[in-house]
Amino acid sequence: MENIRNFSIIAHIDHGKSTLADRLIQFTGVCNERNFQDQILDNMDIERERGITIKSNAISLPYHAHDGKDYILNLIDTPGHVDFSYEVSRSLASCEGVLLLIDAAQGVQAQTLANLYLALDHNLEIIPIINKIDLPSADVERVLEEIDSELGLDPDTHIKCSAKEGIGIEEILEAIVTRIPPPTGDSANPLAALIFDAKYDSFRGTIIHCRVFEGTVKSGDIIKFMYNGTTYKVEEVGHFLLTRAKREKLSAGEVGYIIAGVKTVADVRTGDTITLQDRPCSQPLPGFKEVKPVVFASIYPIASDDYQDLADSLEKYKLNDASFIYEKDSSAALGQGFRCGFLGLLHLDIVQERLEREYDLSIILSVPSVRYRFTLKDGKVIYVDNPAHYPDPAEIDKGEEPFIRAAMMLPERYLGAVMKLCMEKRGVNSNMNYTGPGRVELSYEMPLAEVIYDFYDRFKSVTQGYGSFDYEIIDYRESNLVLMDILVNSEKVDALSQIVHRERARSRALLACERLKEEIPRQMFKIAIQGAIGGEIIARSTISAFRKDVTAKCYGGDITRKRKLLEKQKAGKKRMKMIGSVSIPQSAFLAVLKSDTN
Amino acid sequence: MKNEQAGLYIHIPFCLSKCGYCSFYSIKSVDLIPEYIAALKKEIRHYRNVFSSFDTIYIGGGTPSLLSISQIDNILTAVNKYYKINRQAEITIEANPGDASLKYFQALRKSGINRLNVGVQSFDDKVLKFLGRRHSSKEAIDAIEAARAAGFDNLGIDLIYGVHGITIQSWKNTLQKAVSFAPEHISCYQLSLSEKTPLYKKYSSEGWKLPDENTELRLFLATAEALENAGYIHYEVSNFARKDKLKSRHNRKYWQHKPYLGLGPAAHSFLNNKRWWNKAAVKTYLNEIADGKMPVEDMETLSVEQLQLEALFLGLRTKAGIDLKRYKIIYNADLLKDKKIIIDALIKNKFVELKNGFLRPTRAGMAVADSLALI
C-alpha cells in the first residue's frame, strides 16, 4: 500500500485536464504511440468533440520514481461540469490528493474554486498546477497571486507545466509520489469499497468502478450493495490499464473494477458501499446520496412512426447512464413521447445529442422545466415537473420552486452587467468579494428555473466569455407560479405549456406568440395565437389568412406538373402537426422551445 | 374506358412571333409545317388501336391559324379516317386575330370546326404592344365580327389581366367591351411570368411587380362579378360560359380524368390512370417519327393518392366542384368522412359548400383552390 497513490485532476473547463492526463499516461508508458489518441480517457465521441469529460474514468499508471521505487499511480478522471458534481465528489472521495489545474492565461475560475472546495471537503492533498505556461498570454505571476489570495493555498507549492508541450510532467509525477499520502486501510478488515462509477459493457454487464478502503475482494466472493442489500457473485476483479487487466484480488488502498453479473448500471448507485455478504463492514462509507434529476423535458419523435425506435434507444442509452430517468408521456400536439429527467442542462444536451447522433433519431424536446413543489389546500404536498400535471389552481395553497446559489467569477468591468442580469433573473442575497485587483467573486441566490432558461448563454455574452459560473441547489422557496398555455385558434397546444413565475408569464407568452407567428405559414383561415393563464389572455398575435393562391391556368392536359408542385407542398404539410384545423410546422415548435438559448 | 368518349388535342407548335409572356414551346420556322403535318398524321394513325372515338377535338398551339385550310382539312381527314368522331363533337380551333379573314373562317366552318377561340387578350393597343402581340385591337374586333359572319355560334375569346400599368377600371372596360360582342365563352387569365420569358426579364429590369395578393384577389373578384352580371357562368377559375352547354367540353375532360389523346410536341395524353407526354422539341419529334418511333418523353401511372390529389385540385377549380359519389367510386375514398374536421371548418368559413352530393368551392374558395386541394 505504501507505493500506491490515488489522485484526481480537477480544473475549470478547458484548463487542460484531459491533455494533462494524456501526458501522464504517455510518460508512464502505459500506451505506446500506436494506440494513443488525444483525450484518451474520454471514450465517447461527444467528449472528444466538445473537449469535455462526461463520464468518470480511471487508469493505473506504473511509475519508477526518483527514489528508486516503483509506484502505482491511480488517476481517477472526473467529469468537469457542475451537472455532474456528485460524481466528481465520489471520485474525489476515492483519492488522497488532487492536481488542481489552473490555466496560466485565464487564472482561477468559478469551477476552480468549486472543485477546490470539494477537494478540501475530502481533506485531500492539493497540488496547484499552472498549465499552459507556453501561451503568449500566460501570466504566471498573476495566477500565483490568485492561488494565494483566492484559493488560500501556498503559492510556493505550485508546479508550472505545459501539458500540450510536455513541460513539467516528470515534476508532477514526482510530486504525486512525494506529496500525496499513500492510502490507509487494512486488507484484513471487512470489505468496504466505494463505487465511484459504473459502465455498461454489452458482453459483461455492468463494470463497477471502485476504490477499496478496507478489506479485500476477489472472484467468487458474494458482495453486497449496502444501499439496497442486493447481493451478487463476483466474476472478475482487476485494475484499469489501457484496457481492463484482470487481477486475483483488489485490496485496501487499490482502485479497480468488479464484474459481478449486475445487469444494468441503474442497479448500481454511485457512492454506494460494497461489502461482503458473509463478513460485512459495520457501516457504509460516508457521503452517499441518491442523485435526483433537476431538469425535466419531454422528448418526442419528429415522425410518430419513430416512437418505437425512440423507446428502444432510450432503453439502450439508460443502460449506461444511471442518472437519466424517463417515463412515458403523451401530448395531444406531439403524440407519444417520454418525460425525461436530467442532472442539468448539459446533461440534457448530451442526451439529446447522443440520441440524435448515435441512435440516428430526429427528436423534438419540450421546454425544460424544474421540479416544482405545491402544497394543496388539503395539506398534501406534490412535486410537479411536467406542465401537464399542473394541479387545479383552485386547489393550490402554496407553490415553491428550487433555488440555487450561483457562484460567479468575473473581471470587475462586467460587474454591472452581471448584477443587472442576476436581478432580472430574480436573484437575491447577493454577495461580493474582490479576490484580486480587478477581479470579483459574486454570488446570488436565484431560481433554478431562471438559470435553465437562458442564464448561462447570457452570462457568457455579457462577460464576453471572461466570466465563469457554478451553482449548487440550496432549497425550495415560495413563488408565485402560474401555468401558461399557448392557444392556436383557441385550441391549447399542450406541448408548449410552461410553468412560470407570474412576472415571467407575459414576456414568455409574447415571445412564443411572436415565434409562432414567424414560423407558421399563412393559411386559408386567420390564425389567432394566444398566450393564456387559465381563461385570461396575456399575449396574442395574429396570422392573416391568404386569400388568393390559385394559379390562373392549368395548361391543357399537363396536369402532372401542377400535381408535382402540390405533392411537394403536401409532403411539407404532412410533416406538420395539425392543431384543430391549423397546420403547424415542426420548426414552429422548435422556435418556441428553443427560446431558452436565444 | 375505351367506350367512354375521349378528347383529342392536336398541337400546332408554330408562331410567327413569340409573345413576351408566353413560355409555351413553339418555333418560328413555318417552312417545317408540311413536314410536321405529315408526321402528325403518322402519330394520328399510331394510336388507332388505343383510342377509338372522340367527341371533342381541340386544335391548339402555338398558332393553329397559321395553317392553311387544306392543311387543316388534311389533319381532320386523317383523324376521321382512323377514329369515330361523334356527330355532336365539339371541334375547336384557336385563332390569332392577325390571321383572321372572313374567307378563312368560312372555310374553317366548312371543314367541320364548330368552335372558334380567338386570342384577343386585350382591346387596348397599348396592352397588346406591351404583351408583344402581333395584332391590333381593331384586328381583334374584326376577327370577332368575321367569326360571327362566318357562322360561328360558339365563339370564345381569351383575355389577360393583371398587366403592369393597367388599372382595375381599365380592365373592367375591357371586360365590358368583350361582353358587348356576346361571345359564348370568355377565358380570363391572370398574367403570370415564368423566368425564361422576355417579359419577365423586362419586369425585372424595370423593377415592375406583378399584382400583389390583394390586388390579385380584387381583380379576380371584379372579373367574376362583372361577367356574372353580364349573364356568364363562372364555371372554372379562369373560364366563363354564357350557358351550361357552352362550357368547354374539351377542357372538362382534363378536369375530370376523362381519357384524352394529345398529339404533337409536348402534348399530354391520359388513359386508364396512365399519363404520357411527348418530347417538346419539334426537331426531335420529326426525327423520331421519321425513324418510326413514337416521340414519347415519359409516362407515369398514377397511384390512387395521385388521382385523388388531382381530382381535388382540378375539381375545386370548378364551380361544379367534386362529385362525392363519383369520387368514392373512382378513388375509393370517402372524402367527407376522411377530412371531416377540415371540411367542416372550410364550410364554416364559407370556402366550400355541400350541395346535391357535390363539394363545391365558393368564389372565395375558388381563389384559394390550390390550398383547398391540400386538405
Interface residues (C-beta under 8 A of the other chain):
Chain A: Q523 M524 F525 F546 R547 K548 D549 V550 T551 A552 K553 C554 Y555 G556 G557 D558 I559 T560 K562 R563 L566 E567 Q569 K570 K573 G580 S581
Chain B: Y9 F24 G60 Y189 Q190 L191 S192 E213 N214 E216 L217 F220 V237 S238 Y254 W255 Y260 G262 A266 A267 H268 S269 F270 R275 W277 E300 Q306 L309 E310 F313 L314 R317 I341 I342 A345 L346 N349 F351 A364 M366 A367 V368 A369 D370 S371 L372 A373 L374
